[in-house]
Amino acid sequence: MKESPIFARTYDLLLWLIPQTLKFPREQRFVLAKRVQDTVLDFQDNLLEAGLSKGTARAERLVRSDMILARLRVYLRLCKELQLFSLGQYEHVIRMVSEVGRLLSGWRRSDETVVR
């Protein structure tokens, strides 16, 4: 499970994103930074649980992970709009999130064919 690219890319996302949010201005560290951190950690938790689940429980976890990833995208866009990320940082993190999203979509598609 942990050798799967989605787990490695999600871990890389965590390693990059959490230190970046710690650089937010103090008033945003307790609001938006915490929300971003909690969301990306929730995403990783759901992935790990999906990896350990089977059947419909896995499918439900993967759908939930997709919803969490969509929420993370909105928070990251808000960070850029509030100038908490530079344009370059935003582009970098969105590329990382997009890659994780593609891997998640592939997992969901392959899982759907197995469940059927």
C-alpha positions in Angstrom: 0.0 0.0 0.0 2.6 2.6 1.0 4.6 1.9 -2.1 1.7 3.2 -4.2 2.5 6.5 -5.9 -0.6 8.3 -4.4 0.8 7.7 -0.9 4.2 9.0 -1.8 2.8 12.1 -3.6 0.5 12.8 -0.7 3.3 12.6 1.7 5.4 15.0 -0.5 2.4 17.4 -0.5 2.3 17.3 3.3 6.1 17.9 3.5 5.8 20.9 1.3 2.5 22.4 2.4 2.7 22.3 6.2 5.9 24.3 6.5 4.5 26.8 4.0 1.4 27.4 6.2 3.6 27.9 9.2 4.9 31.0 7.5 1.5 32.6 7.2 0.9 35.8 9.2 0.0 35.2 12.8 -3.7 36.1 12.3 -4.0 33.5 9.5 -2.0 30.7 11.2 -4.9 30.1 13.5 -7.6 30.3 10.8 -6.7 29.5 7.3 -3.4 27.7 8.0 -5.1 25.4 10.4 -7.9 24.7 8.0 -5.4 23.8 5.2 -3.3 21.6 7.5 -6.4 19.8 8.9 -7.8 19.3 5.4 -4.6 17.8 3.9 -4.1 15.6 7.0 -7.8 14.4 6.7 -7.1 13.6 3.1 -4.1 11.5 4.0 -6.1 9.7 6.8 -8.9 8.9 4.3 -6.4 7.5 1.8 -4.8 5.3 4.4 -8.1 4.0 5.6 -9.1 3.4 1.9 -5.9 1.4 1.4 -6.8 -0.8 4.4 -10.5 -1.2 3.4 -12.2 -3.4 0.8 -15.3 -3.3 -1.3 -17.9 -0.6 -0.7 -16.0 0.7 2.4 -13.0 1.5 0.2 -15.2 3.1 -2.5 -16.8 5.3 0.1 -13.4 6.4 1.5 -12.2 7.2 -2.0 -15.2 9.3 -2.7 -14.7 11.1 0.6 -11.1 11.6 -0.3 -12.1 13.2 -3.6 -14.4 15.6 -1.7 -11.7 16.5 0.8 -9.3 17.2 -2.1 -11.8 19.5 -3.7 -12.1 21.4 -0.4 -8.3 21.7 -0.3 -8.2 23.2 -3.7 -10.7 25.9 -2.6 -8.6 26.7 0.5 -5.4 26.9 -1.6 -7.0 29.3 -4.1 -8.1 31.4 -1.1 -4.6 31.5 0.2 -3.4 32.7 -3.2 -6.1 35.4 -3.4 -5.2 36.6 0.1 -1.5 36.7 -1.0 -0.4 34.1 1.5 1.1 32.2 -1.4 3.1 33.7 -4.2 2.0 32.9 -7.7 4.9 30.4 -8.0 4.1 28.7 -4.7 0.4 28.4 -5.7 1.3 27.0 -9.1 3.6 24.5 -7.4 1.1 23.3 -4.9 -1.7 23.1 -7.4 0.5 20.9 -9.7 1.1 18.6 -6.7 -2.6 18.5 -5.8 -3.5 17.9 -9.5 -1.1 14.9 -9.6 -2.6 13.5 -6.4 -6.1 14.0 -7.9 -5.1 12.1 -11.1 -3.8 9.2 -9.0 -6.9 9.2 -6.9 -9.1 9.2 -10.0 -7.2 6.3 -11.4 -7.5 4.4 -8.2 -11.3 5.0 -8.1 -11.7 3.8 -11.7 -9.7 0.7 -11.1 -11.5 0.0 -7.8 -14.9 0.4 -9.6 -14.0 -2.3 -12.1 -12.9 -4.7 -9.3 -16.1 -4.1 -7.3 -18.4 -4.8 -10.3 
